Amino acid sequence: MKPKDNLKLVDLQTHIKKLRQDLKDVKSKISKIKTSDGTKSKFQGMEKRLNAEITAVEKEYKNISTRFTSTHNTKIHRISRIQNRYLYNHFEFERKRIQKNNKNGKANVKELFHGTRGTDPKAIYYGTTGCGFDARLGGGFYGRGAYFAEKASYSNGYCHNSNGHKYMFLAHVACGNVKDYGTTLMNSLKRAPDLPPGHPDYGNATVPGLYDSVKGGPHSGSCMYIIYTLSQAYPAYLIEYA
C-alpha cells in the first residue's frame, strides 16, 4: 500500500475499530434520512467504501499475524503499518529499476522478517532521517549486507527488546535475480556476485551484470535473503509482541 504520509504508524487493530465506528455512524445517518435528494445515496456510497476497507484491513492483519505465529507462536501486542513516503519512494525507484533491468520483468518482491537487536526500530523507519536497512552495518554468513529471514522464529533471535516487549519488522524486499548459495557460507561478500555466462540477464565478459541479492540456508531452520543496496527493502510493518 502506497503511503499517504511522510510518517505515520497505523495500528491495524485500532484502525479497524475506528472504521467500524465510522460505519456505525454512517448507518445511523442513513436510517434517519427520509428524502430522496441524493443525500442518502451519498452515505450509502460511504457505507460501501467503509465495508470494503474494513474487509481489506482485517485481511491485512490476519495474513501478517498468521505468517508470524506459524513459526513463532506468541502473543502479538500490535501490528503497525509504517507509512513513510520518503523511504517508500526510494524503494519503489529501486524496485522499478530491477524490474526494468531483468528480462523476466519481475522485481521478485518478498515479505521477509528482520530483527534489529540493539538498534531502536525508529532509527530505521522514522521520517526523512530514518536510515532504512543500511547494508553497510550488517554482517554474517554472506558478508556485509542487510539480512532478512523467511521465518519469524529466526528473526526473533535478532529482535529489539524494549520495556518488556519485543519488536521485529516485516519488510518488502526486492530480491530480483537471486544467487542461491544454499548452506555454503560466503562471508567475504561485499555485494551480490557477477551473473554467469548463460544467465538470461548476462551482459558480456567485461560487464557481466550482477545478481540483485543472495539467498542462503536453511540456517537454524530458515532461509535468508541478503541485499547489498539500501533502497531494495522497505520497512512495511512493525510487529510488537511478547
C-alpha positions, 0 to 999 in steps of 0.5 A: 500500500502506497503511503499517504504520509511522510510518517505515520504508524497505523495500528491495524487493530485500532484502525479497524475499530475506528472504521467500524465506528465510522460505519456505525455512524454512517448507518445511523445517518442513513436510517434517519434520512427520509428524502430522496435528494441524493443525500442518502445515496451519498452515505450509502456510497460511504457505507460501501467504501467503509465495508470494503476497507474494513474487509481489506484491513482485517485481511491485512492483519490476519495474513501478517499475524498468521505468517508470524505465529506459524513459526513463532507462536506468541502473543502479538501486542500490535501490528503497525503499518509504517507509512513513510513516503520518503523511504517508500519512494526510494524503494519503489525507484529501486524496485522499478529499476530491477524490474526494468533491468531483468528480462523476466520483468519481475522485481521478485518482491518478498515479505521477509522478517528482520530483527534489529537487536540493539538498534531502536526500530525508529532509527530505521523507519522514522521520517526523512532521517530514518536510515532504512536497512543500511547494508553497510552495518550488517554482517554474517554468513554472506558478508556485509549486507542487510539480512532478512529471514523467511521465518519469524522464529529466526528473526526473533533471535535478532529482535529489539527488546524494549520495556518488556516487549519485543519488536521485529519488522516485516519488510518488502524486499526486492530480491530480483535475480537471486544467487542461491548459495544454499548452506555454503557460507560466503562471508567475504561478500561485499555485494551480490556476485557477477551473473554467469555466462548463460544467465538470461540477464548476462551482459558480456565478459567485461560487464557481466551484470550482477545478481540483485541479492543472495539467498542462503540456508536453511540456517537454524531452520530458515532461509535468508535473503541478503541485499547489498543496496539500501533502497531494495527493502522497505520497512512495511510493518512493525510487529510488537509482541511478547 
